[in-house]
Amino acid sequence: MPKIVFIDADGTEHPVDAKAGVSIMENAIANNIDGIEAECGGSCMCATCHCFIEDELAARIPAMESDEDEMLGFAAEERRPSSRLSCQVKMTDELDGIVVHLPAEQT
């Protein structure tokens, strides 16, 4: 089972066992991770699951599509090169150990 390490804006780490085949957002919700609001439920219609993916495994994630790129423009916290919508990144065994930083605010 792959693992995700969520890191709050204050630096607190939350390692979780993740389910492959579902999004990082869904794994966050299933593990009660604060900082992922997911108001649209994962349909890429908001930016309340904004996160920052550490560089080490970021290259293994498929490139974002235009709808995700557009929605990131509405994120509450400033977009960075490592920004992604966690609803658009599916967990795989290849992403085991991925580190996901959470912004200080989502709305």
C-alpha positions in Angstrom: 0.0 0.0 0.0 1.5 3.4 -1.0 2.0 6.1 1.6 1.4 9.8 1.4 3.0 12.3 3.8 0.8 15.4 4.2 2.6 18.4 5.7 0.5 21.2 7.2 1.5 24.9 6.7 2.9 24.8 10.3 5.2 21.8 9.4 3.2 19.1 11.2 3.5 15.8 9.2 0.7 13.4 8.7 1.8 10.1 7.1 -1.1 8.0 5.9 -1.6 4.7 4.1 -3.1 5.6 0.7 -5.3 3.7 -1.6 -3.9 3.3 -5.1 -6.3 4.2 -7.9 -8.0 7.1 -6.2 -6.9 10.7 -5.9 -4.7 12.3 -3.3 -7.7 14.4 -2.3 -9.8 11.3 -1.7 -7.1 9.8 0.3 -6.8 13.0 2.4 -10.6 13.0 3.0 -10.6 9.3 4.0 -7.8 10.0 6.5 -9.3 13.1 8.0 -6.6 15.4 6.8 -7.4 19.0 7.6 -6.4 21.5 4.9 -8.1 19.7 2.0 -11.6 21.0 1.8 -12.7 19.7 -1.6 -15.9 21.7 -1.9 -16.6 20.4 -5.4 -16.0 16.8 -4.5 -13.2 16.3 -6.9 -14.7 17.5 -10.1 -12.1 20.1 -10.8 -14.6 22.9 -10.3 -12.9 24.7 -7.5 -9.4 25.1 -6.0 -10.1 24.0 -2.4 -7.9 20.9 -2.7 -4.8 23.0 -3.7 -1.5 21.4 -2.6 2.2 21.6 -3.3 3.9 18.4 -4.5 7.6 18.0 -3.5 9.9 17.8 -6.5 11.2 14.3 -5.9 8.2 12.4 -7.2 6.5 15.3 -9.1 8.0 14.1 -12.4 6.1 10.9 -12.1 2.7 12.6 -12.0 1.0 13.2 -15.4 1.1 16.8 -16.6 -1.9 18.9 -15.6 -4.7 19.5 -18.1 -6.0 22.9 -19.0 -9.0 22.8 -16.6 -6.8 22.1 -13.6 -4.4 24.9 -14.8 -7.3 27.3 -15.0 -8.8 26.4 -11.6 -5.4 26.9 -9.9 -5.8 30.6 -10.8 -8.6 30.7 -8.2 -6.6 29.2 -5.4 -6.6 31.1 -2.1 -2.9 30.8 -1.6 -0.5 31.9 -4.3 0.2 29.4 -7.0 3.8 27.9 -7.1 5.5 25.8 -9.7 4.7 22.7 -7.5 1.0 23.6 -7.2 -1.6 20.9 -8.1 -5.2 20.2 -7.4 -5.1 17.0 -5.3 -8.3 15.8 -6.9 -6.5 15.5 -10.2 -3.6 13.4 -9.0 -4.3 9.7 -8.8 -2.3 7.7 -6.3 -0.3 4.8 -7.7 2.2 2.4 -6.1 4.9 4.4 -8.1 4.1 7.5 -6.0 4.7 5.7 -2.7 6.2 8.2 -0.2 5.0 11.3 -2.0 5.1 14.4 0.1 2.2 16.8 -0.2 2.4 20.3 1.4 -0.9 21.9 2.3 -1.4 25.7 2.0 -2.3 27.8 5.1 -5.8 28.5 3.6 -8.0 27.0 0.9 -10.8 29.6 0.7 
